[in-house]
Each structure stands twice: as structure tokens, then as C-alpha cells.
């Protein structure tokens, strides 16, 4: 029998309910024609429909747990990264820069002098933008003055920087704009 849970507004822990009660309660809960003050008895709980936050069963519970754990891990990693000093954050961005370097040069190995210059650029960027997880790829344009970034690499970088919720500034939206920006 699938595990089912009833989540009530204001309660810390969900209430376990039988699966048959879940099926009936879910029907009433999702029906917008039934008013929020409709009285319900679900398992050991009695109250009004409006007090219910959600009703989940089986895979829905597993998905919610997985999502919460994933989000918690992301937030933990995000806080750890933002707690780093700008220089340390830049040093921990080697893989990020390797990808950008490949996008501009199509070379897999980054020369040491290019990595040193990139670290300096990222350190300055992180000093000015302490809430950003990742440096804006356009800060490297001066390192590649006459080269356009690979469109595939650009699309990945665009997604990465768009997910940075505290992003200040905008990256180019096309390879042509990227080329224009790198030539300035």
C-alpha cells in the first residue's frame, strides 16, 4: 500500500493517511467548486479544506523529498562558495575558465599565463560583485580580442549565468553580440 501524507498549514509534520482516504481527499482538495470552508475528515484529521496545504502519495512524496534535498545541497554549496574570499573563489573556478577558454580557442589545455590572467580578472570581478556565484564570461573578452566564442559553449554559459539569481549585469545573447563585445 502506498504511503500517503496530508500537509496542514501551520503544522510542522505531515499526517500519514490511508491510501483510500488520500484518493478521496485529493479529489475534494483539487475541486475548485468545493469551498475552502468545506468540513473534511481525513484519517485522524478533521478540519476545513482551506487548512490543507497539500496531499501527497508515493512517488509525489519521494519527488518532494528529493527536490528538498537537492535544493538544500545547492543552497549549502552556494553559501560555501559565496563565503570564499574573491581570490579563493577565482582559484576554485578553474573548470569554469577551462570551458570558456575552450569556447574561444577550441584548445583543451589552458596555458599557465592565460589561467593567471583569468584568475586576476575573476578576483577583481568577485570583489565588485560579491553576490555572484560565477564571473560574467564577458570579462574575458580582452583575452580573446578577435575571436567569437563557440555557440554551443556560449549557450551553456548563458544558462549558467542566468541561474545566478543575484546576477548584476547581462551577458550577450548571440554569438554576433559576443564577437562585438569582445572587439570593444
N, C-alpha and C positions, 0 to 999 in steps of 0.2 A: 504494500500500500504506500503510495507517495506521501511524503511529508508535506504538510500544508501549514502555513502560518498567517496569522491575522495581525497586522500592524495598526495600532491605535494611536492617534495623535496624543502626545503628552506622555506616553508610556515608553520607558527605555527598552524593554524586552518585548518581542512579539509573543503572541499566544498561539500555541500549537492547537490545531483544529483537525477533526477528521476530514478525509478527502471528500466525502459526500456533502459535508457542510460547506467545504470550500467551493464545490461546484455551484451550489445554490446561492451562497453568499456572493460569489463573483458575478453571477447573473444580475442580482439585485444591485450590487455596487456599481456595475457598469451601465445600468439602465438609467439614463438621464431623466426619464419620465417619473421616476420614483423620487420624491422629495427628500432633502437631506435630513429632515426631522422624522423620517420613517423609522419606527422602532424595529430592532432586529435582535434575534437570539441566535448566536453562532457559537456552537460548542459550549464552553463555560462563560462566555462573554455575552452581556446584554447591553444594548445602547442604541444610539441613533446612527443612521447611515453616515451622516456628516462627520462623525467621530473617527471613522475608518480612514487611515492613511493609505493602506494598500492590503491586498490579499494575494499571497504568492504560494506556489506549489512546485515541488520537484525541481525541474531544470531552471525555473524562474529564480528559486532561492539560490541555487548553485551559481547562476549567472550574476545575481546581485552580490554574492559573497566574492566571486572572482573579480568583479568590477571594483568593489570596495578595496580589496587587497591590492589590485593593480594601481588604483588611484592613490592609495596610501603609500605604496612604494615610490610612485612618481613624485609625490609631494615630498617624501623624505629625501630622495635624490636631488630634487630641485632645491630644497633648503640647504643641503650639504654643499651643492655647487655654488649657490649664492653666498654662502658663508665664507667661501675661499677668498683670499686676497686676489686682486686683479692679476698679479703676476702668476700666482699659482693656477688660477682659472685658465690663463693663457697657456701655461705649460701643459695643462690637462686637456687641451684642445688639439692635440697633435693629429688625431684621426680625422677630426673635422677639417683641419687645414690640408691634410693629405688629400682628402676628397676634392676640396676646392682647387688645389694645385693640379690634380689630375684633370679636372674640368677645364682648366685654362690651357694646360700644356700637353695633355694626353700622355704624360710621363708618370710612371708609377713610383719612382724614387724622388724624394724631395731633397735637393741639395741642402747642406747644413746652413749655408748663408741665407737661403730663402726661408728656412724654418726660423732662424734667428730674427730676421726682419719681420716675419709674420708674428712672432711672439711679442715683439715690441709694439707692433700695430694693435694687436689684441689687448695687450696690457693697457695701452692708452684708451682704447675703446671701453674696456671694462671699468676704468677709473671714471670715465664720463657717463657711463650707463650701468651703474651697479645692479640694477634690477633685471638686466638682460641675461638670459642663460647662454646665448650664443652670439658671437660677434656678427655684425652685418657683413655679408660676403663682399659688399662693395668697398669695404675698407682696404681690400687687397688689390683694387683696380690699378693703383700706382705701380704695383709689382709686375703687372702684365699690360702695359700701355697700349699695345696694338693687337690684342688677342680677345676674341669673344669666347665666353665660357660655353662649354658643351650644353646644348639644350636639355639633354637628359639630366645632367648634373644640376643645371640651373633649376629645373622643376623640383628636384628633391630638396635643394637648398631653400627654395621658395616655401615649400611645405614646412620644413623645419623651423624657419624663422617666423612663419605665420602662426605656428603653435606657441610661440613665445608670447604669452599673454601680456607681458609688460613691455612689449616692443615699442621703442621710440624711434620713429623714422620708418622709411619704406624702402624696400628693395625694388629693383627694376622688374617689370612684368613681362618682358620679352627679351629674346637674345639680342635683338637690334638695340633696344634701350640699354642693355648691359654693355654692348660694344660702345655705344655713345658715351655712357657714363665712364667707361674705362679709358676713353680717349681724352677726357677733360683734364 
